[in-house]
């Protein structure tokens, strides 16, 4: 029996879619301070560092610090900002880290370059709120998709081949409903999706596409009612990959898996294609996982509104990878017009368009790298980290293309040196947990860690290297003496939290009963236990601590080796009666 795929009602059909403690003392452990890791490594002025000293820093101390980093030039600006120029033989990253370790420096950072944003002249551009939300204009300063145009297959209801904003953007496609080479849209859904990805831009007409240079491959796998089968969609995916499509947009889905569809997905992935699919529009009606979005190797996209809330209709769940705007989205429509649609179907092409920009910038990026860049550069909403509503967050084109994900992965992928090996490993915190999104640097190459805290540098020449690694909320670290001769696995890189964690637990007697009013001390901070024998110290920096605890009628005890990196629960501390 053939399964039917459609958008509209859910019937085994693939639907075209769419996060009072009273403290007696504040702990100030000995930790190395660094500036919060920048989430943007945009281009910066070579050799320049901006420094803000603490208000109590004396002029003599400021001069001492500036002389220590061998500044060639110093200038003082409003707001207490010093701009310094360091010698060309000094590593600007090392100098920045050295400055941030000084107790007299509030923060030091690179002098980043800002550019005017690229604004297209399309007459409806100002009505496209979604492009502003995902920082498209800022991203277009880096890449518009014209350097190496990428073919994006729109497996859908077809495309209006005569639309003035699409007719010059399409390549050969196929119609699997009528079995011919004229995949003309007779529904409007595919035309709307295609316009979001790659409508002709800066042509004084209509709307702007995410990727100015993307070429649209129209694949008609759904009929005039928006219905298709597993077979028609799977056939469309295979045809598209075999005819040069690098990205497959699947603004469709169904709450049921199919081996035919999964085989096609796996085939496309094996050929290096990037697959992007709508999460589904049944968030308020059962919220069953949608396929193909829920398959491995597919970027599953949920929908958000103009306030970055998850759209009420949008599906959610552990399979969501990222979110994108999907409410009242303006794009191309049948008959050469323009109109609004909502759904995860309209969110998905924003992600496909971003993937196209990334591939245009660096054609050698693999599909997994593209997915990694899109996820790790997203603006995090909801629960910190990956969650069921937004995945890794709502996409941000500027972040993806400029900092550090797009730039540095592109540099790595396009490197043509005489290197012969790889350096790979994992960044973890002091509790042994993975740190995703950490920035790892070797020489001038930067690589973000993936969702498991892993990194891999390819094309690395034989030699001895120093690895720098940092992450938001952690203190930057360095590991020296990494020798590369062929492929080299680096021991786990442990990164320590900058502070703000907690130590909490409970004091009990030998009978397991709570000891209220016990005095617990860590460094110079003292905390009494409450009626349940509980205590909690906040604002605790990373490090290893010794806890002292005592109570009237009991013998004082000590517990050593309490390691803190973030929040730490201490095993029950047993205090013995005198």
Order of alpha helices (4+ residues) and beta strands (2+ residues): beta-beta-alpha-beta-beta-alpha-beta-alpha-alpha-beta-beta-alpha-beta-beta-alpha-beta-alpha-beta-beta-beta-beta-beta-alpha-alpha-alpha-alpha-beta-beta-beta-beta-beta-beta-beta-beta-beta-beta-beta-beta-beta-beta-beta-beta-beta-beta
